[in-house]
Amino acid sequence: MEITSDQLKWLNSLSCHRLSSDDEHKKLILSFENKRNPNLVDSLQTTAWLEDEDGSTAYYIIKNDDGFPLFSFL
């Protein structure tokens, strides 16, 4: 299966940022939800920022071209 030009355009519009690289991300992560794994959301909203800042764990946030957070990973 090949990636279509529309899919490639969408993929190229995404941006990846370290969680603690922008104070605005603190507000964005408050909107995260995960009904299958609420512990993941709790960790992201309570400890992730400090862990990313102190370098013990690297957290990333993926945003679309409107700046809307789509997902995060570590």
C-alpha positions as CSV (number, residue, x, y, z in Angstrom):
1,M,0.0,0.0,0.0
2,E,1.3,3.4,-0.9
3,I,0.8,6.7,0.9
4,T,-1.4,9.0,-1.1
5,S,-0.5,12.6,-1.7
6,D,-3.3,13.7,0.7
7,Q,-2.0,11.4,3.4
8,L,1.6,12.6,2.9
9,K,0.4,16.2,3.0
10,W,-1.3,15.5,6.3
11,L,1.7,13.7,7.8
12,N,4.0,16.6,6.8
13,S,1.7,19.1,8.5
14,L,2.3,17.4,11.9
15,S,4.9,18.8,14.3
16,C,6.7,17.1,17.2
17,H,7.7,19.0,20.4
18,R,9.2,18.2,23.7
19,L,6.4,18.5,26.3
20,S,8.2,21.0,28.5
21,S,9.5,23.2,25.6
22,D,6.5,25.5,25.7
23,D,4.3,26.6,28.6
24,E,1.3,26.4,26.3
25,H,1.7,22.6,26.4
26,K,0.6,22.6,30.1
27,K,-2.8,23.8,29.0
28,L,-3.0,21.5,26.0
29,I,-2.4,18.3,28.0
30,L,-5.3,19.1,30.2
31,S,-7.6,18.3,27.3
32,F,-6.2,14.8,26.8
33,E,-8.5,11.8,27.3
34,N,-8.0,8.1,27.1
35,K,-10.9,6.0,28.2
36,R,-9.0,2.7,27.8
37,N,-6.0,3.9,29.9
38,P,-6.9,6.7,32.3
39,N,-3.7,6.1,34.2
40,L,-1.8,7.3,31.1
41,V,-3.7,10.6,31.1
42,D,-3.2,11.0,34.9
43,S,0.6,10.5,34.5
44,L,0.7,13.0,31.6
45,Q,-1.2,15.6,33.5
46,T,0.5,15.2,36.9
47,T,4.1,14.0,36.6
48,A,5.2,14.2,32.9
49,W,6.0,17.9,32.9
50,L,8.5,17.6,35.8
51,E,10.0,14.4,34.4
52,D,10.5,16.0,31.0
53,E,12.0,19.2,32.6
54,D,14.4,17.3,34.8
55,G,15.4,15.0,31.9
56,S,14.5,11.7,33.7
57,T,12.0,10.9,30.9
58,A,11.5,12.6,27.5
59,Y,7.8,13.3,26.7
60,Y,6.7,14.5,23.2
61,I,3.5,16.1,22.0
62,I,2.4,15.8,18.4
63,K,0.3,18.7,17.1
64,N,-1.5,19.3,13.8
65,D,-1.0,22.5,11.8
66,D,-3.6,24.3,13.8
67,G,-1.6,23.6,17.0
68,F,-4.2,21.1,18.2
69,P,-2.6,18.2,20.2
70,L,-3.3,14.8,18.6
71,F,-1.2,12.5,20.8
72,S,1.8,12.2,23.0
73,F,4.5,9.6,23.6
74,L,7.6,9.1,25.7
